[in-house]
């Protein structure tokens, strides 16, 4: 009886050793944010691939859309 319990505990203890390593996988083909997503849902003033247009859209969004002090007026 003790041998069966010991064997079951040994099998249960060794079952955790079969886990695969969990390594962080990164996307090696990452593109800059201003390159676009390939989807049609974009702001009308922004042109995919144009970094200056991307930065001006972010500046306008931060100034007028996400700034509560300017929205209160």
PyMOL Python script that loads the backbone (N, CA, C, O; Angstrom):
from pymol import cmd

cmd.read_pdbstr("""\
ATOM      1  N   UNK A   1       0.822  -1.191   0.000  1.00  0.00           N
ATOM      2  CA  UNK A   1       0.000   0.000   0.000  1.00  0.00           C
ATOM      3  C   UNK A   1       0.873   1.264   0.000  1.00  0.00           C
ATOM      4  O   UNK A   1       0.603   2.206  -0.745  1.00  0.00           O
ATOM      5  N   UNK A   2       1.924   1.280   0.843  1.00  0.00           N
ATOM      6  CA  UNK A   2       2.822   2.434   0.891  1.00  0.00           C
ATOM      7  C   UNK A   2       3.567   2.594  -0.428  1.00  0.00           C
ATOM      8  O   UNK A   2       3.854   3.715  -0.848  1.00  0.00           O
ATOM      9  N   UNK A   3       3.878   1.491  -1.075  1.00  0.00           N
ATOM     10  CA  UNK A   3       4.603   1.557  -2.345  1.00  0.00           C
ATOM     11  C   UNK A   3       3.737   2.191  -3.424  1.00  0.00           C
ATOM     12  O   UNK A   3       4.238   2.936  -4.266  1.00  0.00           O
ATOM     13  N   UNK A   4       2.447   1.901  -3.404  1.00  0.00           N
ATOM     14  CA  UNK A   4       1.537   2.471  -4.402  1.00  0.00           C
ATOM     15  C   UNK A   4       1.398   3.976  -4.181  1.00  0.00           C
ATOM     16  O   UNK A   4       1.405   4.747  -5.140  1.00  0.00           O
ATOM     17  N   UNK A   5       1.273   4.392  -2.931  1.00  0.00           N
ATOM     18  CA  UNK A   5       1.164   5.817  -2.616  1.00  0.00           C
ATOM     19  C   UNK A   5       2.449   6.538  -2.989  1.00  0.00           C
ATOM     20  O   UNK A   5       2.413   7.642  -3.533  1.00  0.00           O
ATOM     21  N   UNK A   6       3.588   5.912  -2.696  1.00  0.00           N
ATOM     22  CA  UNK A   6       4.874   6.508  -3.040  1.00  0.00           C
ATOM     23  C   UNK A   6       5.028   6.626  -4.558  1.00  0.00           C
ATOM     24  O   UNK A   6       5.510   7.645  -5.053  1.00  0.00           O
ATOM     25  N   UNK A   7       4.625   5.600  -5.290  1.00  0.00           N
ATOM     26  CA  UNK A   7       4.726   5.625  -6.745  1.00  0.00           C
ATOM     27  C   UNK A   7       3.809   6.699  -7.328  1.00  0.00           C
ATOM     28  O   UNK A   7       4.194   7.407  -8.258  1.00  0.00           O
ATOM     29  N   UNK A   8       2.598   6.821  -6.781  1.00  0.00           N
ATOM     30  CA  UNK A   8       1.677   7.839  -7.262  1.00  0.00           C
ATOM     31  C   UNK A   8       2.217   9.240  -6.979  1.00  0.00           C
ATOM     32  O   UNK A   8       2.100  10.128  -7.824  1.00  0.00           O
ATOM     33  N   UNK A   9       2.798   9.447  -5.813  1.00  0.00           N
ATOM     34  CA  UNK A   9       3.380  10.741  -5.476  1.00  0.00           C
ATOM     35  C   UNK A   9       4.582  11.049  -6.366  1.00  0.00           C
ATOM     36  O   UNK A   9       4.783  12.194  -6.772  1.00  0.00           O
ATOM     37  N   UNK A  10       5.375  10.030  -6.666  1.00  0.00           N
ATOM     38  CA  UNK A  10       6.532  10.203  -7.533  1.00  0.00           C
ATOM     39  C   UNK A  10       6.096  10.573  -8.950  1.00  0.00           C
ATOM     40  O   UNK A  10       6.684  11.460  -9.568  1.00  0.00           O
ATOM     41  N   UNK A  11       5.078   9.904  -9.461  1.00  0.00           N
ATOM     42  CA  UNK A  11       4.575  10.207 -10.803  1.00  0.00           C
ATOM     43  C   UNK A  11       3.988  11.616 -10.837  1.00  0.00           C
ATOM     44  O   UNK A  11       4.222  12.361 -11.789  1.00  0.00           O
ATOM     45  N   UNK A  12       3.235  11.982  -9.816  1.00  0.00           N
ATOM     46  CA  UNK A  12       2.653  13.324  -9.760  1.00  0.00           C
ATOM     47  C   UNK A  12       3.741  14.394  -9.648  1.00  0.00           C
ATOM     48  O   UNK A  12       3.620  15.470 -10.233  1.00  0.00           O
ATOM     49  N   UNK A  13       4.784  14.100  -8.906  1.00  0.00           N
ATOM     50  CA  UNK A  13       5.880  15.059  -8.751  1.00  0.00           C
ATOM     51  C   UNK A  13       6.674  15.239 -10.031  1.00  0.00           C
ATOM     52  O   UNK A  13       7.127  16.343 -10.333  1.00  0.00           O
ATOM     53  N   UNK A  14       6.847  14.160 -10.786  1.00  0.00           N
ATOM     54  CA  UNK A  14       7.617  14.244 -12.026  1.00  0.00           C
ATOM     55  C   UNK A  14       6.786  14.773 -13.195  1.00  0.00           C
ATOM     56  O   UNK A  14       7.343  15.137 -14.230  1.00  0.00           O
ATOM     57  N   UNK A  15       5.493  14.818 -13.046  1.00  0.00           N
ATOM     58  CA  UNK A  15       4.642  15.315 -14.125  1.00  0.00           C
ATOM     59  C   UNK A  15       4.911  16.795 -14.397  1.00  0.00           C
ATOM     60  O   UNK A  15       4.764  17.247 -15.532  1.00  0.00           O
ATOM     61  N   UNK A  16       5.293  17.537 -13.396  1.00  0.00           N
ATOM     62  CA  UNK A  16       5.574  18.964 -13.573  1.00  0.00           C
ATOM     63  C   UNK A  16       6.883  19.202 -14.318  1.00  0.00           C
ATOM     64  O   UNK A  16       7.116  20.310 -14.801  1.00  0.00           O
ATOM     65  N   UNK A  17       7.723  18.214 -14.420  1.00  0.00           N
ATOM     66  CA  UNK A  17       9.006  18.373 -15.105  1.00  0.00           C
ATOM     67  C   UNK A  17       8.847  18.375 -16.621  1.00  0.00           C
ATOM     68  O   UNK A  17       9.805  18.667 -17.336  1.00  0.00           O
ATOM     69  N   UNK A  18       7.678  18.061 -17.115  1.00  0.00           N
ATOM     70  CA  UNK A  18       7.469  18.004 -18.548  1.00  0.00           C
ATOM     71  C   UNK A  18       7.060  19.328 -19.162  1.00  0.00           C
ATOM     72  O   UNK A  18       6.716  19.364 -20.343  1.00  0.00           O
ATOM     73  N   UNK A  19       7.083  20.412 -18.412  1.00  0.00           N
ATOM     74  CA  UNK A  19       6.700  21.715 -18.956  1.00  0.00           C
ATOM     75  C   UNK A  19       7.710  22.184 -19.989  1.00  0.00           C
ATOM     76  O   UNK A  19       8.916  21.986 -19.839  1.00  0.00           O
ATOM     77  N   UNK A  20       7.196  22.807 -21.036  1.00  0.00           N
ATOM     78  CA  UNK A  20       8.067  23.377 -22.055  1.00  0.00           C
ATOM     79  C   UNK A  20       8.591  24.720 -21.557  1.00  0.00           C
ATOM     80  O   UNK A  20       7.885  25.404 -20.817  1.00  0.00           O
ATOM     81  N   UNK A  21       9.795  25.117 -21.932  1.00  0.00           N
ATOM     82  CA  UNK A  21      10.295  26.426 -21.511  1.00  0.00           C
ATOM     83  C   UNK A  21       9.458  27.541 -22.136  1.00  0.00           C
ATOM     84  O   UNK A  21       9.078  27.464 -23.304  1.00  0.00           O
ATOM     85  N   UNK A  22       9.183  28.558 -21.360  1.00  0.00           N
ATOM     86  CA  UNK A  22       8.359  29.671 -21.817  1.00  0.00           C
ATOM     87  C   UNK A  22       9.250  30.875 -22.071  1.00  0.00           C
ATOM     88  O   UNK A  22       9.494  31.682 -21.174  1.00  0.00           O
ATOM     89  N   UNK A  23       9.725  30.985 -23.283  1.00  0.00           N
ATOM     90  CA  UNK A  23      10.610  32.076 -23.653  1.00  0.00           C
ATOM     91  C   UNK A  23       9.799  33.199 -24.291  1.00  0.00           C
ATOM     92  O   UNK A  23       8.794  32.945 -24.956  1.00  0.00           O
ATOM     93  N   UNK A  24      10.225  34.409 -24.091  1.00  0.00           N
ATOM     94  CA  UNK A  24       9.567  35.562 -24.677  1.00  0.00           C
ATOM     95  C   UNK A  24       9.914  35.608 -26.156  1.00  0.00           C
ATOM     96  O   UNK A  24      11.082  35.708 -26.534  1.00  0.00           O
ATOM     97  N   UNK A  25       8.878  35.533 -26.985  1.00  0.00           N
ATOM     98  CA  UNK A  25       9.092  35.599 -28.423  1.00  0.00           C
ATOM     99  C   UNK A  25       8.736  36.989 -28.904  1.00  0.00           C
ATOM    100  O   UNK A  25       7.633  37.476 -28.659  1.00  0.00           O
ATOM    101  N   UNK A  26       9.655  37.616 -29.576  1.00  0.00           N
ATOM    102  CA  UNK A  26       9.418  38.962 -30.087  1.00  0.00           C
ATOM    103  C   UNK A  26       9.225  38.905 -31.592  1.00  0.00           C
ATOM    104  O   UNK A  26       9.678  37.974 -32.258  1.00  0.00           O
ATOM    105  N   UNK A  27       8.559  39.892 -32.102  1.00  0.00           N
ATOM    106  CA  UNK A  27       8.334  39.988 -33.531  1.00  0.00           C
ATOM    107  C   UNK A  27       9.579  40.590 -34.174  1.00  0.00           C
ATOM    108  O   UNK A  27       9.907  41.751 -33.931  1.00  0.00           O
ATOM    109  N   UNK A  28      10.256  39.815 -34.977  1.00  0.00           N
ATOM    110  CA  UNK A  28      11.490  40.285 -35.601  1.00  0.00           C
ATOM    111  C   UNK A  28      11.208  41.230 -36.771  1.00  0.00           C
ATOM    112  O   UNK A  28      12.092  41.983 -37.181  1.00  0.00           O
ATOM    113  N   UNK A  29       9.997  41.199 -37.308  1.00  0.00           N
ATOM    114  CA  UNK A  29       9.656  42.004 -38.469  1.00  0.00           C
ATOM    115  C   UNK A  29       8.773  43.172 -38.058  1.00  0.00           C
ATOM    116  O   UNK A  29       7.748  43.433 -38.688  1.00  0.00           O
ATOM    117  N   UNK A  30       9.160  43.862 -37.022  1.00  0.00           N
ATOM    118  CA  UNK A  30       8.359  44.962 -36.500  1.00  0.00           C
ATOM    119  C   UNK A  30       8.547  46.195 -37.374  1.00  0.00           C
ATOM    120  O   UNK A  30       9.661  46.514 -37.790  1.00  0.00           O
ATOM    121  N   UNK A  31       7.461  46.870 -37.641  1.00  0.00           N
ATOM    122  CA  UNK A  31       7.491  48.077 -38.455  1.00  0.00           C
ATOM    123  C   UNK A  31       7.184  49.279 -37.554  1.00  0.00           C
ATOM    124  O   UNK A  31       6.537  49.125 -36.518  1.00  0.00           O
ATOM    125  N   UNK A  32       7.641  50.463 -37.942  1.00  0.00           N
ATOM    126  CA  UNK A  32       7.309  51.648 -37.143  1.00  0.00           C
ATOM    127  C   UNK A  32       5.807  51.923 -37.178  1.00  0.00           C
ATOM    128  O   UNK A  32       5.116  51.507 -38.109  1.00  0.00           O
ATOM    129  N   UNK A  33       5.314  52.612 -36.180  1.00  0.00           N
ATOM    130  CA  UNK A  33       3.880  52.849 -36.050  1.00  0.00           C
ATOM    131  C   UNK A  33       3.330  53.676 -37.206  1.00  0.00           C
ATOM    132  O   UNK A  33       2.181  53.486 -37.605  1.00  0.00           O
ATOM    133  N   UNK A  34       4.123  54.582 -37.745  1.00  0.00           N
ATOM    134  CA  UNK A  34       3.626  55.439 -38.806  1.00  0.00           C
ATOM    135  C   UNK A  34       3.522  54.719 -40.149  1.00  0.00           C
ATOM    136  O   UNK A  34       3.019  55.291 -41.117  1.00  0.00           O
ATOM    137  N   UNK A  35       3.995  53.469 -40.221  1.00  0.00           N
ATOM    138  CA  UNK A  35       3.914  52.725 -41.470  1.00  0.00           C
ATOM    139  C   UNK A  35       2.492  52.293 -41.782  1.00  0.00           C
ATOM    140  O   UNK A  35       2.183  51.992 -42.935  1.00  0.00           O
ATOM    141  N   UNK A  36       1.626  52.255 -40.791  1.00  0.00           N
ATOM    142  CA  UNK A  36       0.235  51.904 -41.025  1.00  0.00           C
ATOM    143  C   UNK A  36      -0.057  50.464 -40.681  1.00  0.00           C
ATOM    144  O   UNK A  36       0.845  49.667 -40.424  1.00  0.00           O
ATOM    145  N   UNK A  37      -1.342  50.146 -40.681  1.00  0.00           N
ATOM    146  CA  UNK A  37      -1.776  48.800 -40.329  1.00  0.00           C
ATOM    147  C   UNK A  37      -2.306  48.031 -41.523  1.00  0.00           C
ATOM    148  O   UNK A  37      -2.492  46.817 -41.442  1.00  0.00           O
ATOM    149  N   UNK A  38      -2.550  48.711 -42.624  1.00  0.00           N
ATOM    150  CA  UNK A  38      -3.131  48.062 -43.782  1.00  0.00           C
ATOM    151  C   UNK A  38      -4.649  48.018 -43.733  1.00  0.00           C
ATOM    152  O   UNK A  38      -5.279  47.427 -44.610  1.00  0.00           O
ATOM    153  N   UNK A  39      -5.234  48.624 -42.739  1.00  0.00           N
ATOM    154  CA  UNK A  39      -6.689  48.650 -42.602  1.00  0.00           C
ATOM    155  C   UNK A  39      -7.224  50.005 -43.074  1.00  0.00           C
ATOM    156  O   UNK A  39      -6.506  51.005 -43.081  1.00  0.00           O
ATOM    157  N   UNK A  40      -8.481  50.013 -43.461  1.00  0.00           N
ATOM    158  CA  UNK A  40      -9.072  51.228 -44.010  1.00  0.00           C
ATOM    159  C   UNK A  40      -9.496  52.220 -42.938  1.00  0.00           C
ATOM    160  O   UNK A  40      -9.848  53.354 -43.262  1.00  0.00           O
ATOM    161  N   UNK A  41      -9.471  51.829 -41.683  1.00  0.00           N
ATOM    162  CA  UNK A  41      -9.930  52.708 -40.610  1.00  0.00           C
ATOM    163  C   UNK A  41      -8.784  53.592 -40.142  1.00  0.00           C
ATOM    164  O   UNK A  41      -8.058  53.237 -39.213  1.00  0.00           O
ATOM    165  N   UNK A  42      -8.625  54.718 -40.772  1.00  0.00           N
ATOM    166  CA  UNK A  42      -7.561  55.654 -40.428  1.00  0.00           C
ATOM    167  C   UNK A  42      -8.132  57.068 -40.446  1.00  0.00           C
ATOM    168  O   UNK A  42      -9.166  57.326 -41.064  1.00  0.00           O
ATOM    169  N   UNK A  43      -7.461  57.957 -39.776  1.00  0.00           N
ATOM    170  CA  UNK A  43      -7.861  59.359 -39.753  1.00  0.00           C
ATOM    171  C   UNK A  43      -7.693  59.940 -41.156  1.00  0.00           C
ATOM    172  O   UNK A  43      -6.684  59.671 -41.808  1.00  0.00           O
ATOM    173  N   UNK A  44      -8.654  60.726 -41.635  1.00  0.00           N
ATOM    174  CA  UNK A  44      -8.576  61.224 -43.016  1.00  0.00           C
ATOM    175  C   UNK A  44      -7.334  62.064 -43.328  1.00  0.00           C
ATOM    176  O   UNK A  44      -6.900  62.085 -44.480  1.00  0.00           O
ATOM    177  N   UNK A  45      -6.750  62.753 -42.353  1.00  0.00           N
ATOM    178  CA  UNK A  45      -5.593  63.592 -42.634  1.00  0.00           C
ATOM    179  C   UNK A  45      -4.264  62.866 -42.585  1.00  0.00           C
ATOM    180  O   UNK A  45      -3.222  63.474 -42.831  1.00  0.00           O
ATOM    181  N   UNK A  46      -4.275  61.587 -42.276  1.00  0.00           N
ATOM    182  CA  UNK A  46      -3.029  60.849 -42.123  1.00  0.00           C
ATOM    183  C   UNK A  46      -2.767  59.972 -43.333  1.00  0.00           C
ATOM    184  O   UNK A  46      -3.664  59.293 -43.833  1.00  0.00           O
ATOM    185  N   UNK A  47      -1.517  59.996 -43.797  1.00  0.00           N
ATOM    186  CA  UNK A  47      -1.119  59.163 -44.924  1.00  0.00           C
ATOM    187  C   UNK A  47      -0.186  58.069 -44.409  1.00  0.00           C
ATOM    188  O   UNK A  47       0.857  58.387 -43.838  1.00  0.00           O
ATOM    189  N   UNK A  48      -0.528  56.787 -44.592  1.00  0.00           N
ATOM    190  CA  UNK A  48       0.350  55.703 -44.110  1.00  0.00           C
ATOM    191  C   UNK A  48       1.750  55.806 -44.708  1.00  0.00           C
ATOM    192  O   UNK A  48       1.909  55.995 -45.914  1.00  0.00           O
ATOM    193  N   UNK A  49       2.750  55.679 -43.861  1.00  0.00           N
ATOM    194  CA  UNK A  49       4.145  55.738 -44.277  1.00  0.00           C
ATOM    195  C   UNK A  49       4.766  57.120 -44.157  1.00  0.00           C
ATOM    196  O   UNK A  49       5.981  57.252 -44.298  1.00  0.00           O
ATOM    197  N   UNK A  50       3.976  58.149 -43.903  1.00  0.00           N
ATOM    198  CA  UNK A  50       4.477  59.521 -43.792  1.00  0.00           C
ATOM    199  C   UNK A  50       4.679  59.861 -42.321  1.00  0.00           C
ATOM    200  O   UNK A  50       3.713  60.069 -41.588  1.00  0.00           O
ATOM    201  N   UNK A  51       5.938  59.915 -41.894  1.00  0.00           N
ATOM    202  CA  UNK A  51       6.244  60.135 -40.481  1.00  0.00           C
ATOM    203  C   UNK A  51       5.825  61.517 -40.009  1.00  0.00           C
ATOM    204  O   UNK A  51       5.332  61.655 -38.890  1.00  0.00           O
ATOM    205  N   UNK A  52       6.004  62.539 -40.826  1.00  0.00           N
ATOM    206  CA  UNK A  52       5.627  63.902 -40.431  1.00  0.00           C
ATOM    207  C   UNK A  52       4.110  64.002 -40.257  1.00  0.00           C
ATOM    208  O   UNK A  52       3.636  64.646 -39.320  1.00  0.00           O
ATOM    209  N   UNK A  53       3.359  63.379 -41.139  1.00  0.00           N
ATOM    210  CA  UNK A  53       1.903  63.373 -41.015  1.00  0.00           C
ATOM    211  C   UNK A  53       1.470  62.646 -39.749  1.00  0.00           C
ATOM    212  O   UNK A  53       0.543  63.084 -39.068  1.00  0.00           O
ATOM    213  N   UNK A  54       2.135  61.541 -39.430  1.00  0.00           N
ATOM    214  CA  UNK A  54       1.837  60.772 -38.217  1.00  0.00           C
ATOM    215  C   UNK A  54       2.077  61.628 -36.972  1.00  0.00           C
ATOM    216  O   UNK A  54       1.244  61.662 -36.067  1.00  0.00           O
ATOM    217  N   UNK A  55       3.212  62.314 -36.933  1.00  0.00           N
ATOM    218  CA  UNK A  55       3.531  63.141 -35.772  1.00  0.00           C
ATOM    219  C   UNK A  55       2.566  64.313 -35.629  1.00  0.00           C
ATOM    220  O   UNK A  55       2.192  64.668 -34.512  1.00  0.00           O
ATOM    221  N   UNK A  56       2.159  64.917 -36.743  1.00  0.00           N
ATOM    222  CA  UNK A  56       1.214  66.035 -36.638  1.00  0.00           C
ATOM    223  C   UNK A  56      -0.157  65.545 -36.175  1.00  0.00           C
ATOM    224  O   UNK A  56      -0.834  66.256 -35.433  1.00  0.00           O
ATOM    225  N   UNK A  57      -0.583  64.363 -36.587  1.00  0.00           N
ATOM    226  CA  UNK A  57      -1.852  63.809 -36.128  1.00  0.00           C
ATOM    227  C   UNK A  57      -1.799  63.494 -34.634  1.00  0.00           C
ATOM    228  O   UNK A  57      -2.771  63.736 -33.919  1.00  0.00           O
ATOM    229  N   UNK A  58      -0.674  62.956 -34.156  1.00  0.00           N
ATOM    230  CA  UNK A  58      -0.528  62.683 -32.725  1.00  0.00           C
ATOM    231  C   UNK A  58      -0.529  63.968 -31.907  1.00  0.00           C
ATOM    232  O   UNK A  58      -1.122  64.031 -30.831  1.00  0.00           O
ATOM    233  N   UNK A  59       0.139  64.986 -32.427  1.00  0.00           N
ATOM    234  CA  UNK A  59       0.183  66.261 -31.719  1.00  0.00           C
ATOM    235  C   UNK A  59      -1.211  66.859 -31.610  1.00  0.00           C
ATOM    236  O   UNK A  59      -1.594  67.349 -30.548  1.00  0.00           O
ATOM    237  N   UNK A  60      -1.972  66.824 -32.693  1.00  0.00           N
ATOM    238  CA  UNK A  60      -3.336  67.363 -32.673  1.00  0.00           C
ATOM    239  C   UNK A  60      -4.227  66.539 -31.755  1.00  0.00           C
ATOM    240  O   UNK A  60      -5.054  67.095 -31.033  1.00  0.00           O
ATOM    241  N   UNK A  61      -4.070  65.247 -31.775  1.00  0.00           N
ATOM    242  CA  UNK A  61      -4.884  64.387 -30.914  1.00  0.00           C
ATOM    243  C   UNK A  61      -4.580  64.640 -29.441  1.00  0.00           C
ATOM    244  O   UNK A  61      -5.493  64.702 -28.618  1.00  0.00           O
ATOM    245  N   UNK A  62      -3.319  64.785 -29.113  1.00  0.00           N
ATOM    246  CA  UNK A  62      -2.950  65.055 -27.720  1.00  0.00           C
ATOM    247  C   UNK A  62      -3.406  66.437 -27.272  1.00  0.00           C
ATOM    248  O   UNK A  62      -3.794  66.619 -26.118  1.00  0.00           O
ATOM    249  N   UNK A  63      -3.363  67.399 -28.166  1.00  0.00           N
ATOM    250  CA  UNK A  63      -3.715  68.765 -27.802  1.00  0.00           C
ATOM    251  C   UNK A  63      -5.223  68.951 -27.664  1.00  0.00           C
ATOM    252  O   UNK A  63      -5.681  69.581 -26.711  1.00  0.00           O
ATOM    253  N   UNK A  64      -5.992  68.417 -28.595  1.00  0.00           N
ATOM    254  CA  UNK A  64      -7.423  68.713 -28.631  1.00  0.00           C
ATOM    255  C   UNK A  64      -8.302  67.572 -28.138  1.00  0.00           C
ATOM    256  O   UNK A  64      -9.383  67.817 -27.601  1.00  0.00           O
ATOM    257  N   UNK A  65      -7.867  66.352 -28.307  1.00  0.00           N
ATOM    258  CA  UNK A  65      -8.724  65.239 -27.951  1.00  0.00           C
ATOM    259  C   UNK A  65      -8.503  64.680 -26.561  1.00  0.00           C
ATOM    260  O   UNK A  65      -9.445  64.191 -25.937  1.00  0.00           O
ATOM    261  N   UNK A  66      -7.283  64.741 -26.065  1.00  0.00           N
ATOM    262  CA  UNK A  66      -6.979  64.108 -24.789  1.00  0.00           C
ATOM    263  C   UNK A  66      -6.549  65.099 -23.718  1.00  0.00           C
ATOM    264  O   UNK A  66      -6.151  64.684 -22.630  1.00  0.00           O
ATOM    265  N   UNK A  67      -6.616  66.375 -23.991  1.00  0.00           N
ATOM    266  CA  UNK A  67      -6.243  67.395 -23.029  1.00  0.00           C
ATOM    267  C   UNK A  67      -7.517  67.955 -22.411  1.00  0.00           C
ATOM    268  O   UNK A  67      -8.247  68.695 -23.071  1.00  0.00           O
ATOM    269  N   UNK A  68      -7.793  67.617 -21.168  1.00  0.00           N
ATOM    270  CA  UNK A  68      -9.036  68.044 -20.521  1.00  0.00           C
ATOM    271  C   UNK A  68      -9.097  69.550 -20.304  1.00  0.00           C
ATOM    272  O   UNK A  68     -10.190  70.113 -20.244  1.00  0.00           O
ATOM    273  N   UNK A  69      -7.955  70.213 -20.187  1.00  0.00           N
ATOM    274  CA  UNK A  69      -7.965  71.657 -19.970  1.00  0.00           C
ATOM    275  C   UNK A  69      -8.465  72.393 -21.206  1.00  0.00           C
ATOM    276  O   UNK A  69      -9.150  73.407 -21.074  1.00  0.00           O
ATOM    277  N   UNK A  70      -8.147  71.920 -22.381  1.00  0.00           N
ATOM    278  CA  UNK A  70      -8.637  72.581 -23.590  1.00  0.00           C
ATOM    279  C   UNK A  70     -10.067  72.200 -23.898  1.00  0.00           C
ATOM    280  O   UNK A  70     -10.756  72.944 -24.596  1.00  0.00           O
ATOM    281  N   UNK A  71     -10.543  71.063 -23.400  1.00  0.00           N
ATOM    282  CA  UNK A  71     -11.908  70.614 -23.671  1.00  0.00           C
ATOM    283  C   UNK A  71     -12.922  71.312 -22.776  1.00  0.00           C
ATOM    284  O   UNK A  71     -14.111  71.323 -23.093  1.00  0.00           O
ATOM    285  N   UNK A  72     -12.486  71.886 -21.683  1.00  0.00           N
ATOM    286  CA  UNK A  72     -13.415  72.503 -20.723  1.00  0.00           C
ATOM    287  C   UNK A  72     -13.899  73.879 -21.183  1.00  0.00           C
ATOM    288  O   UNK A  72     -14.905  74.369 -20.671  1.00  0.00           O
ATOM    289  N   UNK A  73     -13.230  74.495 -22.110  1.00  0.00           N
ATOM    290  CA  UNK A  73     -13.599  75.838 -22.570  1.00  0.00           C
ATOM    291  C   UNK A  73     -14.790  75.816 -23.461  1.00  0.00           C
ATOM    292  O   UNK A  73     -15.227  76.865 -23.932  1.00  0.00           O
TER     293      UNK A  73
END
""", "prot")
cmd.dss("prot")
cmd.show_as("cartoon", "prot")
cmd.util.cbc("prot")
cmd.orient("prot")
